[in-house]
């Protein structure tokens, strides 16, 4: 499905993450892959890269650093001469923007959550745009979480995910004429390192267990990875600006789906 494609996977930390599994599936489907990590987690990214079917190069990327972005694009240009797809798996909110602190969150913390979790999708797309253009087009995929309700404890990350959805639509609008597709995958709750940093996130798992018609395994990121790879493949050449839900059908089973969440 991805034979000959060149794919960038951001935000890889451990091998239980959506990003790592997307890299694995992409390689199994024939793609060349490069990973990014950041800061203190970079050593974990490098270890995780060795567990892929084919070890991948790893670059540090602070998405808010112009120098990091320029260095990554330079490497892609030198090594590959273009890029076909990229996964945006970058999100962060300070502790005082989560866990029921919504009303007391200072503007700086809300701004940090927005900048890193939503605006960064635009930053990555614009940074990689010359590489997509060299390839004759490409596909951006971002990771989302259902925010049609105000989830307990999700707070300003939920607001940032709503902003991410809007950024997705605008990127699709402005980049479509360059044959650059932009979509989001809205996953059900998964027990990743990132999810465990959200206070009370495990409560969502029990809700999915009874409301997802297909069932939901919070320890299996592969369905989300599979869909991410489909969206970066030539099987999705007429799809952009969309939010694809990979959540066992929870999103479509709306009736009464939130009862008891606050208890």
N, C-alpha and C positions, 0 to 999 in steps of 0.2 A: 504493500500500500504506500510506503514511503521510500521506495527504492530510488536511490540517487539524491534524495532530499538532504539539505543541510539545515540542521535544527539547533536552535539555541534554547536551553532550558535554564531558567533563572531560579533562584531560591531553593536550590537543593541543600538539604541539611543531612538528614539520616535516610536510610534505605526503607523507611516506612512512610515516607512522604509521597504526596501526589506527584510532586515534581520528579522525584527519583523514579517512580514507576512509569511516568510518562517517558522519561529518557530510556528506560529499559524497553518498553513497548516500541518506541520509535526505532531503536536499534534492531529489535527483532523483526521490524517491518522494513528494514533496509536502509535506514537513515544514518548519516554521520551526525554525531552529537557533540556539542560543547556545553559545559556546565558553568554556572556561576555560584559563588557563595560570598559571604561577607563577614568581615571582622573576626570575632572569636570563633565563629562557627565555620570558618574557612577550612580548618584542619579536618573537621567532620565531613565537609563536602569532599575533600580529597580522598578520605578513606572510603566514602560511599561510592565515589567514582570507580574505585578498584573492584567494586562488587557488581558492576554492570557486566553484561555479556562481553562487551568490548570496552576496555578502559578509555575514558574520555578525558580530554584536556579540561582543566579547571582554571577559571579566571576570577579574580576578586571584582565584585561589582557592588559598590554603594550607589544605588540608583540616583541619589541626590548629588553625586560627584561627577562633574563634567569630565574630569581627568580620567576617571575609571571608564566612563562611557566611551570616550575617544579612544582609549587604549584597546578596549574590547572590539570596537568597530575596526580599528586598524589591524588587529589580529585576524578577524574574520576576512577582511579584504585581502590580506597577504596570503592566508592559508587556503581560502575557499573562493575568493573573488565574487562572493555574493551570498545571499541567505534566502532560504525558502520558507522558514517558519520559526516562530518563537513562542515559548510559554512564559507568561508573566505570572509568577508565583511569589509575589512580593507583597507583604502586608505587615503593618506594625501599628500598635496603639499603646501609649504609655499606660501604666497601671491605673492612674487616676482618671483615665477615660473609659474604664471598664468596670465591671463588677458592681453595678448599681450606683456609681458615682456620677451619673449623667448630669444631674442638676448642679453639681459642684465642680465639674471639670473646667479647668482654666482654659482660656482660648489658645494658649500655646500648645497644650496637649491635644486639643481637638484639631488644631492646624497640623500638628505632626502626623496624626492619624490620617488626615486627608491627603497630605503631601506624599506620604510613603505608600499608602494603600490605594489611592485613586489617581491622583495627578501623575504618579509614577508610570501608569499605563501609557499616558501620552508621552512622557519622557522617553520611555523605551521605544515606543513606536517611531517617534521623530528621530531618535538616535540611530535606529536600524533602517530607517527609510532608504538611505542611499544603497544599502546592501540588498534590500528587496527590489529596488529599481534595477540593480545590476542583474538580478535573476529574472526580470520581467514580471515581477509581482511576488506576492507572498501571503502568509497568513499569521496573524497574531491571535493568540488564545489567552484569555485571562481567567483566573479562578475566582469564583463568586460563591456567595452563600445566600440562600433565600432571605430577603429582607422585606417581604410583604407584610410582616408584622414586627412589632417592637419586641425583640427577644430580651428576656430578663438577663441582665449582665452584659449583653453584647454592646449596648450603648453607642459610643461614638464610632466603634468599628462598624456597627450596623448603618450608621449615617454615611460612613465612608464607602461601604459597599453600594449604597444607593447612588452615591456620586460616581462610583466606578461604572455602574450601569449606564449612566448618562454620558460619561467619557467614552464608553464603548460605542454608543450611538453616533456621537459626533466624530469620532475617529473613522467610523465606517463611512460617514458622509463625505469627509474631506479626503480620504485616501482611496475611495472606490475607483476614481478615475485613473489611478495608478495601478489598478488590479491588486491592491493590498486589502485583504479581507480581515475583519476584526470581529471576534466573537467571544462570548463568555460561556464557561461551563459552571453551572450552579450545582454544587455537590451537596449531598446529604452529609450529616455530621460524621467525621472520621477522626479516629483517635490519634492524630498526628501531634508532633511536638507543638506546633502552632496552636492547635485547638486546645491543648491542655493548658495553655496560658490564659484562656478565657474562663473566668470564674463561673462555675455552674454549668459548663458546656456539656458535661455528661448527662444532664437532665434531658437534653435534646435526643440522645440516643434512645431512651426509653419511649419517648414520644414517637419516633420513627418506627420503633418496633411494632407498635399497634396501628399506625396510620399509613404506612407505606404498603400499597397493595402487592407489590412484588417482594416485600421484605427488604431489609437493609442490614448489611454487615458493616459495622463501624470500623472494622479492622481490615477491610479490603478496598484499597484505593484503585484497584485495577479497572473497574468499570469507568471511573472518571478519567483515568489515563487513556483508556481505549477511545473514549469520545474526543478527548483533546487531540489525539493523533488523527482521528477521522477529520476533524476540522482543519488540520494542517495538511491534509492530503488533497489529491485531485478529485476525491469523491464529494467535495463540498465547495466546488468552484463558483456556485451561484448563491452562497449563503454568507451574509455579513450583517453586522449590527444586531445579532440575535443573542438570546440567553437560552442555552440548552440545559434543561434540568436533568441531572443524573442523580436521582434520589429515591429510586424504587417506586416512583409514582406519587410520592408524598405531596408534591406541589399541586397536582391535579385533584387530590382527594381532600378538598378544602373543608368539607362539612365537619365542624366540631373538632378540628385537628389540634386546637391549642388548649383544650380543657385540661386543667390540672397542672399546667406548666409552672404556675407561680406557687404551687403548694409545696 
